[in-house]
Amino acid sequence: MGQQLEDQVKILYAQYHNEIFTYILLMIGERQQAKDLMQDTFVKVFINWERFRGQSSPKTWIYHIARNVTIDYIRKKHPVSYYLDYYSPIHSKQPTPEESLELNEDIALLHRALLKLNRPTRDVIVLRKIMEFSIKETALVLDWKESRVKTVLHRGLEALRKELVEEGFTNETV
């Protein structure tokens, strides 16, 4: 069973590690820390594999773990920003100049605008619009009702549009 489990986790890692890294990076804006948290996510997948009940897809379950790992990191390392992030729509974290150079200008604008949204709103937008999860999958990852996902998404997209305009995004589709 040990080698079989290790092989299964290797397959899941190969399939999803880039997506999980991107998701975490969009949530925290710190490249190296996102890599570390992505690795922590897959360690937890390995340790908790027997707890996976198949009520969702493995991908959804892994994202749920990644979200919890990310929240735990924010809560432990940045307790004040966690509180402000969760309860306030204003988030002052900006990507470093190096990270901004690595991203093209439109992505950098999107990233800055996303980081200004509160974490639950950012969760929904990243999962639905960037990672392309369905409403149902998003609800499973966040452990919410589908109606809440729809409401937060609608309001969040409006807030994101406003933030993008403030950041200087000029695309007519905003």
N, C-alpha and C positions, 0 to 999 in steps of 0.2 A: 504493500500500500504506500510506503514512504516514497519510493521512486516514482510510482504512478502519480501521486499527488504533486511531487516536485515537477514532473513533466507537464501536468495539467496547468500548474501555475506559470511555468515557463511559456506555455502556449498563450495563456491569457495576458501575460506580460508583453509578449511580442505583438499581440493584437491591439492592446489598449494603452501601453505606456506613454506613447506620444500624446494621445487624447487626454489622458489623466494629467500629464505634465502641463499641457496647455490650459486645461480647466483650472488647475491649482494656480498657475501663473496669473491667469486672469483674475483670480480671486484675491491674491495677495500682492502681486506686482513685484515679487522678489525672485529673480531667476534661480539663484543657487538654492535658496530655501525651497522653492517649488520642486527642484530636483530631489532634494532630501525628503520632502513630504511625499513625493510620488513613490520613492523607494519604501518609505514607511507604510504607505498604502498597500503595496504588494507583499510586504512582510505580514501585515495583518490579514491579507487575503490568504496567505499560506497557513498562518496560525489558525484562522477561523473557518477554513474551508468546510469542515464537517458541520458547521452551523448554517451553511448555505442550504436553504430548504427548497430552492427552485420555484419560489412564488413569483420571482421576477427573473429576468435574464441575468446571466453572470455580469454582463456589462453594467446594468442598472445597479446591481449589488456592489460592484467595484466602485462605481461613482458615489454611492451612498457612503461607503467606507472612506473614500477620498474626501468627501465633504466633511465627515466627522473628524478626520485627521487634521484637516485644514482649520476647522473651527477650534479644535483642541489647541492647535499651535497658536492661533490668534488669542485665544482666551488666556493661555499660559504666558506667552511672550509679550503680549500687548494688552493687558487687561483693560486699560482705559480706552484704547482705540476699539477694542472688542465691544465695550459698552456703547461707545458713541456710534460705532459702525452698525450695531444691531438696532439701536433705538433712534438714530438720527439719520436723515438722508444726506448729511454733509460728511464727507470723508476727505481729509487733506493729503493723503498719501500720494505722492507723485513718483513715477518711475525715475530711476537714476538716468543721468545723461547717456551712459553706456547702453542701457536698455532701450532708451528712446532711439539711439542711432541704429540699433539692431532691427528695429521695426520700421516698416515704411511709414510715411507721414500719416496716412489715413488710419493705419492700425494704431499708431501712437496716440492719435486724437481719440479714437474709440476707447483705448485702454484708459486714458486719463478720465474720460467721461464716465466709464464704467466704475472706476474707483471712487467717484464722487457719489455714487448711489449707495443706499444702505445694503448690507450684505444679503438679506433675503431677496431683495429686488434683483441684485446682481446675480445671485444664484439662479433665479428663474430665467433671466435674459441669457446668461451664458449657456445654460442647459438647453433651452428651447431654440434660441436663434443662432448660437454659434456652434454648439455641439449637436444640434438638430435632433434632440430628444422629442418624443411625442408628449402630449399633455399627460397622458397616463404614466409614461416613464419618468417624467419630471416629478410628478406627484409621488411616485414610489421612492425616488432618490431623496426627496425632501421630507417624506413622510407627512404629506399634506393631502387635503382633498383636492380633486381636480378643479373644482370651482374656485378654490383659493389660487391655484396656479394661474388660471385664466384671468382673474381679477388683478393679481399682482403683475402679470405680464402686460396687460393692457395699460395699467397705470405706469409701470416701469418703462415701457417703450416711450410714453409721452415724456417722462422725466429724462430719459436718455436723449431724446431729440433735443430737448432744451439744453442739456449739458453739451451736446455736440455743437450746437449753434454757439454757445458761450465759448467753447474751445476753438471756434473758428472754422468748423467744418462747413464747406460751402456747397456740397453736393445737393442737387435739387430734390433728391429722394428722401432727405432728412425730413 
